Amino acid sequence: MPGHDLLRLRQELELREQAALSPLACPSVAALRRRLDPVSDSGHRLAFAVDADRVLHSLAYTRYIDKTQVFSLVDNDHISHRVLHVQLVSKIGRTVGRLLGLNEDLIEAIALAHDLGHPPFGHDGEGYLSALCQEHGLGPFLHNVQSVRFLESVERGGRGLNLSLQVLDGVLCHDGEVCDNRLTPWPGKDFAALDAELAAKQADPGLSLRPMTMEGCVVRLCDAVAYVGRDLEDAINIGLIDRDDLPAEVARTLGRTNGAIVYRLVEDLAQNSLGRPHLAFSDEVGQALAQLKRFNLERIYLNPKIKTQHHKIAEIYRHLFEQYLGDLGGQRRQSPVFAHFLDAMDDDYRQATPAAGVVRDFISSMTDDYFLRCYRRLVWPERLPSRFGASG
């Protein structure tokens, strides 16, 4: 427990924060948790700073390092991975938050956590895993729902991180693929509302959810700000497109480089949101952003040149899913699904999670490289020892 001086300092920090923040911001004293939390409730750190630290030190965050952003199986060390993406979302989001007087700790925690549920090989992998989940009665796989699941039900051996409602809500409600020119928060949620929205989103993947805080709205919009120009640069870097392919109207309004695009979007978002109870781009910039997203979708994300190996990835997903499901049913304790996952989970997780759900959680937790190594171990023969223990 912190000493008297540290507790007094925390109280001073809370008062200073509330005095400095916009009335539209979510102060740290408003953080809500499912369970009592002595570290957060009585420690020296502000509540949302605790959440950001817990995300940063989680196993799921560590695995970001080898999670595909857009381009997989590309031999180029300068291509973005998901760990860089979430750091960019955090940096850009905190810049916007600072300009608008919002809570930067809350923005950081949401931004760092928002993509934890992504499976190997990005959105393509999400589609392959979703099909398998539906075949086995789990419903569609959604990375934002899975991110919340990791944070609440998988980390720390199934005990979860006990993050605040505001962070979990921001993670669930992020959707960088949606073109939001204006986004207004939906305040007043509680954990019952979060659980209801999780169930509703699982039942209807197309359902649009709104964050409960302005900070959650910032992360949702800055998700797109962070990736749209960066993906363009990556595509140019590997020779998939040329810079001159960029639509003229997009280049005129937003610029021709990632740096110019990010600067223009941040400046416009801050200018059109300052002092208002919503986040908004101007009509001109919002239309250009939507056009750039369409360009990226058609020329980058759906480009068959980057999909040539993905039929193999889809086959590996099916092979691993069925293999691990059989391993669970046959109690093959040496299988990675036991040794590298289930053996570390508590009884509550084991009792609450069906076998297919365990496989979903295990596969979605994998990095791209570990996913491929698991498959190699199944299909490649191992070398036998030269003497089988015989004496010389």
TIVODREN-464278 format. One line per field, with one value per residue (C-alpha): residue number from 0; residue in one letter; x, y, z. Coordinates in steps of 0.2 Angstrom, whole numbers, plus 2048, in hexadecimal, padded with zeros to 3 digits. Layout:
TIVODREN-464278
n <- [NUM/...]
res <- [A/...]
X <- [X/...]
Y <- [Y/...]
Z <- [Z/...]
//
This chain:
TIVODREN-464278
n <- [0/1/2/3/4/5/6/7/8/9/10/11/12/13/14/15/16/17/18/19/20/21/22/23/24/25/26/27/28/29/30/31/32/33/34/35/36/37/38/39/40/41/42/43/44/45/46/47/48/49/50/51/52/53/54/55/56/57/58/59/60/61/62/63/64/65/66/67/68/69/70/71/72/73/74/75/76/77/78/79/80/81/82/83/84/85/86/87/88/89/90/91/92/93/94/95/96/97/98/99/100/101/102/103/104/105/106/107/108/109/110/111/112/113/114/115/116/117/118/119/120/121/122/123/124/125/126/127/128/129/130/131/132/133/134/135/136/137/138/139/140/141/142/143/144/145/146/147/148/149/150/151/152/153/154/155/156/157/158/159/160/161/162/163/164/165/166/167/168/169/170/171/172/173/174/175/176/177/178/179/180/181/182/183/184/185/186/187/188/189/190/191/192/193/194/195/196/197/198/199/200/201/202/203/204/205/206/207/208/209/210/211/212/213/214/215/216/217/218/219/220/221/222/223/224/225/226/227/228/229/230/231/232/233/234/235/236/237/238/239/240/241/242/243/244/245/246/247/248/249/250/251/252/253/254/255/256/257/258/259/260/261/262/263/264/265/266/267/268/269/270/271/272/273/274/275/276/277/278/279/280/281/282/283/284/285/286/287/288/289/290/291/292/293/294/295/296/297/298/299/300/301/302/303/304/305/306/307/308/309/310/311/312/313/314/315/316/317/318/319/320/321/322/323/324/325/326/327/328/329/330/331/332/333/334/335/336/337/338/339/340/341/342/343/344/345/346/347/348/349/350/351/352/353/354/355/356/357/358/359/360/361/362/363/364/365/366/367/368/369/370/371/372/373/374/375/376/377/378/379/380/381/382/383/384/385/386/387/388/389/390/391]
res <- [M/P/G/H/D/L/L/R/L/R/Q/E/L/E/L/R/E/Q/A/A/L/S/P/L/A/C/P/S/V/A/A/L/R/R/R/L/D/P/V/S/D/S/G/H/R/L/A/F/A/V/D/A/D/R/V/L/H/S/L/A/Y/T/R/Y/I/D/K/T/Q/V/F/S/L/V/D/N/D/H/I/S/H/R/V/L/H/V/Q/L/V/S/K/I/G/R/T/V/G/R/L/L/G/L/N/E/D/L/I/E/A/I/A/L/A/H/D/L/G/H/P/P/F/G/H/D/G/E/G/Y/L/S/A/L/C/Q/E/H/G/L/G/P/F/L/H/N/V/Q/S/V/R/F/L/E/S/V/E/R/G/G/R/G/L/N/L/S/L/Q/V/L/D/G/V/L/C/H/D/G/E/V/C/D/N/R/L/T/P/W/P/G/K/D/F/A/A/L/D/A/E/L/A/A/K/Q/A/D/P/G/L/S/L/R/P/M/T/M/E/G/C/V/V/R/L/C/D/A/V/A/Y/V/G/R/D/L/E/D/A/I/N/I/G/L/I/D/R/D/D/L/P/A/E/V/A/R/T/L/G/R/T/N/G/A/I/V/Y/R/L/V/E/D/L/A/Q/N/S/L/G/R/P/H/L/A/F/S/D/E/V/G/Q/A/L/A/Q/L/K/R/F/N/L/E/R/I/Y/L/N/P/K/I/K/T/Q/H/H/K/I/A/E/I/Y/R/H/L/F/E/Q/Y/L/G/D/L/G/G/Q/R/R/Q/S/P/V/F/A/H/F/L/D/A/M/D/D/D/Y/R/Q/A/T/P/A/A/G/V/V/R/D/F/I/S/S/M/T/D/D/Y/F/L/R/C/Y/R/R/L/V/W/P/E/R/L/P/S/R/F/G/A/S/G]
X <- [800/807/80B/801/80C/808/7F6/7F5/7FE/7F2/7E4/7EC/7EF/7DC/7D8/7E4/7DE/7CC/7D0/7DA/7CF/7C0/7AF/7AC/7BB/7BA/7C4/7CD/7C2/7B4/7BC/7B0/7B6/7AD/7B7/7BF/7D1/7DD/7EB/7E0/7D5/7E3/7F3/7FD/7F8/7E8/7DC/7DD/7F0/7EF/7E5/7F1/7FF/7F6/7F3/805/80B/7FE/803/7F7/800/811/80A/807/819/815/803/800/7F9/7F5/803/808/816/81F/832/834/838/831/81F/813/80E/800/80B/810/7FE/7F7/806/802/7EF/7F5/800/7F4/7E5/7EF/7F3/7E1/7DC/7E9/7E2/7D0/7D4/7CF/7D7/7E7/7E9/7D8/7DC/7EC/7E5/7D7/7E3/7F0/7E2/7D7/7DE/7E3/7D7/7DD/7E2/7F1/7F1/7E6/7D5/7D7/7DB/7CC/7C1/7C8/7C6/7B4/7AF/7B5/7AE/79D/79E/7A1/793/79D/796/7A0/7B2/7B4/7C5/7BD/7B2/7C2/7CC/7C0/7C0/7D3/7D2/7C4/7C5/7D6/7E4/7EC/7E6/7D4/7D2/7D4/7DC/7CD/7CD/7C1/7B1/7B6/7C5/7BC/7AE/7BA/7C2/7B1/7AB/7BA/7B8/7C5/7BC/7AD/7AD/7A7/7A8/79F/79F/795/798/78A/78D/785/78A/78D/794/783/782/794/78E/77F/789/795/787/77E/78E/792/780/781/793/78C/785/78D/791/796/7A3/79D/7AB/7B3/7C3/7BC/7B6/7C7/7CF/7C2/7C5/7D8/7D9/7D5/7E1/7EF/7ED/7E6/7F6/802/7FA/7FC/80F/811/809/814/823/820/81C/809/804/80C/80A/803/7F5/7EE/7DD/7E0/7D3/7DA/7EC/7E5/7DB/7E6/7F7/801/80B/807/80E/804/7F4/7F5/7F9/7EA/7DE/7E3/7E3/7D1/7CB/7D0/7CA/7B9/7B7/7BE/7B1/7A4/79C/7A1/7B0/7AE/7B8/7B3/7A9/7B7/7C4/7B7/7B3/7C5/7C9/7BA/7C1/7D2/7CB/7C2/7D2/7DC/7CE/7CE/7E1/7E9/7DE/7D5/7E4/7E6/7F9/7FA/7EE/7F7/7FC/7EC/7E3/7F1/7EE/7DC/7E0/7EC/7DE/7D3/7E0/7E5/7D4/7CE/7DF/7DD/7CB/7CF/7DE/7D2/7C5/7D3/7DB/7EC/7F5/805/7FC/800/7EE/7F1/803/803/7F2/7E5/7F1/7F4/7E1/7D7/7C8/7BB/7C2/7C2/7B0/7A9/7B2/7AC/7BA/7B7/7B8/7C9/7D0/7C9/7D2/7E2/7E3/7DE/7EC/7F9/806/808/819/812/803/80E/81A/80C/806/818/819/80A/80E/821/82B/836/848/84B/859/868/86B/85A/864/86F/881/890]
Y <- [800/811/81D/82C/838/82E/82D/83F/842/837/841/851/849/845/856/85E/852/857/86A/868/85D/862/860/853/848/839/83C/82D/82E/828/817/809/7F7/7E6/7E2/7EB/7EF/7F4/7F9/804/80A/80E/80F/81E/81D/824/817/818/818/808/801/806/7FE/7EE/7ED/7F1/7E3/7D6/7C7/7CB/7DC/7D3/7C9/7D8/7D8/7CB/7CE/7D3/7E4/7E3/7DB/7C9/7BD/7CD/7CD/7DF/7E5/7F6/7F0/7F4/7E7/7E9/7EF/7FE/801/802/80D/819/819/81D/82B/833/831/839/848/84A/848/855/861/85E/85D/84B/83D/837/828/821/824/81B/80C/80A/80C/7FF/7F2/7F5/7E7/7DA/7CE/7CD/7BC/7B7/7BF/7CE/7D0/7C2/7B6/7BE/7B8/7A6/7A4/7AC/79E/791/798/799/787/782/78B/79A/7A7/7B3/7B8/7CB/7D1/7E0/7D3/7C8/7D6/7D9/7C6/7C6/7D5/7CE/7BB/7B5/7BF/7BA/7A8/7AC/7B9/7C8/7D9/7E1/7F0/7FF/7FF/80E/805/7F5/7FF/809/7F9/7F1/800/804/801/808/802/80C/81D/829/83B/83F/835/839/82F/825/828/820/80E/801/7F0/7E9/7F4/7EE/7DC/7DF/7E8/7D9/7CD/7D8/7DB/7C8/7C5/7D2/7D6/7E5/7EE/7FF/803/814/817/81D/82A/838/82F/81F/829/830/81F/819/827/827/815/819/828/81D/810/818/821/814/806/811/813/801/7FD/809/802/7F0/7F6/7F1/803/813/824/82B/81F/829/831/844/84A/840/847/859/858/84C/84C/83F/837/82F/83E/84B/840/83D/850/856/849/84D/860/85F/853/85F/86F/868/85F/86D/871/866/856/84C/848/84D/850/85E/858/85B/851/843/840/83F/833/828/829/824/815/80F/811/807/7F9/7F7/7F9/7F2/7E8/7DE/7DE/7CC/7CE/7CD/7BF/7B1/7A7/7AA/79A/791/79C/797/785/786/78F/780/773/77B/77E/76C/765/76E/76A/758/75A/761/753/746/74D/74E/757/75A/764/777/77B/773/777/788/78E/784/77E/790/794/794/789/796/798/785/783/792/790/782/778/782/792/78D/789/79A/7A3/799/79C/7AE/7B1/7AB/7B6/7B3/7AA/79F/79A/794/78B/781/77C/776/76C/762/75F/75F/74F/751/74B/73B/73A/731/724/723/722/714/714/717]
Z <- [800/7FC/80A/80F/804/7F5/7F8/7FB/7EA/7E1/7E8/7E2/7D1/7D0/7D4/7C8/7BA/7BD/7BD/7AD/7A3/798/7A0/791/797/7A2/7B2/7BA/7CA/7BF/7BB/7BE/7C1/7C3/7D3/7E1/7DD/7EB/7DE/7D4/7E2/7EF/7E5/7E0/7CD/7C5/7C0/7AD/7AF/7B8/7AA/79D/7A7/7A9/796/792/79E/798/78E/780/77E/77D/76E/764/75F/752/74D/73B/738/725/71C/721/71B/713/715/71A/72B/729/727/735/742/74E/75D/753/74E/760/765/757/75C/76D/768/75C/768/776/76B/767/779/77F/772/778/78B/78C/797/78F/79B/796/783/785/78E/781/773/779/77C/76E/762/76F/768/756/751/746/734/738/731/725/734/73D/72E/72E/741/741/734/73F/74F/747/741/753/75B/762/756/74C/752/754/759/764/76E/770/776/784/787/789/795/7A0/79E/798/79E/7AF/7AD/7AA/7B8/7AD/7B0/7B8/7AD/7AE/7A5/79B/794/790/788/77D/777/773/76A/75F/74D/741/732/734/72C/73A/736/746/756/766/776/77E/791/7A0/79D/7AA/7AA/7A6/797/792/793/789/77C/77B/778/76C/762/762/75B/74E/748/73E/74E/750/762/769/777/787/788/77D/780/778/76A/767/766/75A/74E/751/74D/73B/73B/741/734/724/71F/726/71C/70D/711/714/703/6FA/703/6FD/6EB/6EC/6E6/6E1/6EA/6DA/6DB/6EA/6E4/6E0/6EC/6FB/6F7/6F6/706/711/709/701/70F/720/72A/720/721/734/737/72C/734/746/743/73B/749/757/74E/74B/75C/768/775/76D/775/766/75B/749/739/72D/71E/712/71C/721/70F/70A/718/712/701/707/711/701/6F7/704/704/6F2/6EE/6FD/709/6FB/6EF/6EA/6E9/6FC/6FD/6F4/703/70D/707/711/720/71F/71E/72D/738/734/737/748/74E/74B/752/762/764/762/76E/77B/779/77A/789/77F/78D/783/776/775/779/78A/78D/786/78B/795/7A2/7A8/7A9/7B9/7BD/7BA/7A8/7A5/7AB/7A2/791/785/77C/76B/776/77D/76B/765/774/771/75E/75F/76C/760/757/745/747/755/74B/73D/749/751/73F/73B/74A/745/733/732/738/747/746/751/75D/756/763/76D/77D/778/77F/774]
//
